[in-house]
């Protein structure tokens, strides 16, 4: 399964690395290009015992990558996880900011949703029992 993990903070990075270790193809996306370059070099910005080795082995195996290109990461993904900080703004302002963020990067959500709606209709429900990483 191809997974796009939006956000490379603690939750996004650990989840993305673990999903890749389960055998999924994962691309972790962040809007900060310096952070993406740091991750591509193999530097881990958080402390989680063993995460650096797990991340390195999955990058080497070709199951884990990092990008600041949201549209490319989400296009072709079977699942998209949004692992960004929860803002405290009013809901309308949150949605407006998200719209501006994705549109500024040239992403058309309607195309993604239409494509994946067709996929979902033609596939039985997926249920995951994920072991702890």
C-alpha positions as CSV (number, residue, x, y, z in Angstrom):
1,X,0.0,0.0,0.0
2,X,1.2,3.5,-0.8
3,X,0.9,5.9,2.1
4,X,1.3,9.6,2.3
5,X,2.1,10.9,5.8
6,X,1.5,14.7,6.0
7,X,3.6,16.1,8.8
8,X,7.0,14.9,10.1
9,X,6.6,15.8,13.8
10,X,6.7,13.1,16.4
11,X,3.4,11.4,15.4
12,X,3.9,11.7,11.6
13,X,7.6,10.6,11.6
14,X,7.2,7.7,14.0
15,X,4.0,6.5,12.2
16,X,5.6,6.8,8.8
17,X,8.7,4.9,9.8
18,X,6.6,2.1,11.4
19,X,4.3,1.8,8.4
20,X,7.3,1.5,6.1
21,X,8.7,-1.2,8.4
22,X,5.5,-3.1,8.1
23,X,6.2,-3.2,4.3
24,X,4.2,-0.3,3.0
25,X,5.7,2.4,0.7
26,X,5.6,5.6,2.6
27,X,6.3,9.2,1.7
28,X,6.5,11.7,4.6
29,X,5.7,15.2,3.6
30,X,6.5,18.5,5.4
31,X,6.3,22.1,4.3
32,X,9.7,22.8,5.8
33,X,12.4,22.1,3.2
34,X,15.2,22.2,5.7
35,X,13.6,19.5,7.8
36,X,13.1,17.4,4.7
37,X,16.8,17.7,3.8
38,X,17.7,16.8,7.4
39,X,15.6,13.7,7.2
40,X,17.0,12.8,3.8
41,X,20.5,12.9,5.3
42,X,19.3,10.5,8.0
43,X,19.2,13.0,10.8
44,X,16.2,12.4,13.2
45,X,14.9,15.6,14.8
46,X,13.1,13.8,17.7
47,X,14.2,11.3,20.3
48,X,12.7,7.8,20.1
49,X,14.9,4.9,20.9
50,X,15.8,2.9,17.7
51,X,14.0,5.3,15.3
52,X,17.2,6.3,13.6
53,X,18.2,2.7,12.7
54,X,14.6,1.9,11.7
55,X,14.4,5.0,9.5
56,X,17.7,4.3,7.8
57,X,16.9,0.6,7.0
58,X,13.6,1.5,5.5
59,X,15.0,4.4,3.4
60,X,17.7,2.0,2.2
61,X,15.1,-0.6,1.3
62,X,13.2,2.0,-0.7
63,X,10.1,1.9,1.3
64,X,10.5,5.3,3.0
65,X,11.1,8.7,1.4
66,X,10.7,12.4,2.4
67,X,9.3,15.3,0.3
68,X,8.0,18.8,0.5
69,X,5.8,18.2,-2.5
70,X,2.3,17.7,-1.1
71,X,0.6,17.1,-4.5
72,X,3.1,14.5,-5.7
73,X,3.0,12.7,-2.4
74,X,-0.8,12.4,-2.2
75,X,-1.3,11.7,-5.9
76,X,-1.2,7.9,-6.2
77,X,-1.5,7.3,-2.5
78,X,-3.9,4.6,-1.2
79,X,-4.1,6.2,2.2
80,X,-3.3,9.7,3.4
81,X,-2.7,10.5,7.1
82,X,-2.7,14.1,8.3
83,X,-0.3,14.3,11.3
84,X,0.0,18.0,11.9
85,X,-0.5,20.0,15.1
86,X,-4.0,20.7,16.0
87,X,-4.6,24.4,15.6
88,X,-6.6,26.4,18.1
89,X,-8.2,28.7,15.4
90,X,-12.0,28.7,14.7
91,X,-13.0,26.0,12.3
92,X,-13.7,28.3,9.4
93,X,-10.2,29.8,9.7
94,X,-8.7,26.4,9.8
95,X,-10.4,25.3,6.6
96,X,-9.5,28.5,4.9
97,X,-5.8,28.1,5.8
98,X,-5.8,24.5,4.7
99,X,-7.4,25.5,1.4
100,X,-4.8,28.2,0.8
101,X,-2.0,25.8,1.9
102,X,-3.0,23.1,-0.6
103,X,-4.0,25.3,-3.4
104,X,-0.7,27.3,-3.2
105,X,1.1,24.0,-3.8
106,X,-1.1,23.2,-6.8
107,X,-3.0,20.4,-5.3
108,X,-6.5,19.6,-6.5
109,X,-8.3,17.7,-3.7
110,X,-11.4,17.0,-5.9
111,X,-9.3,15.0,-8.3
112,X,-7.8,12.9,-5.5
113,X,-11.2,12.3,-3.8
114,X,-12.8,11.3,-7.1
115,X,-10.0,8.9,-8.0
116,X,-10.0,7.3,-4.5
117,X,-13.8,7.1,-4.3
118,X,-13.7,4.9,-7.4
119,X,-10.9,2.8,-5.8
120,X,-12.9,2.4,-2.5
121,X,-16.0,1.3,-4.3
122,X,-14.2,-1.5,-6.1
123,X,-12.3,-2.8,-3.1
124,X,-13.6,-4.6,0.0
125,X,-13.2,-2.8,3.4
126,X,-9.7,-2.8,4.8
127,X,-9.2,-3.6,8.4
128,X,-5.8,-3.3,10.1
129,X,-4.5,-4.9,13.2
130,X,-1.3,-3.0,13.6
131,X,1.4,-4.3,16.0
132,X,3.2,-1.8,18.2
133,X,6.3,-0.5,16.6
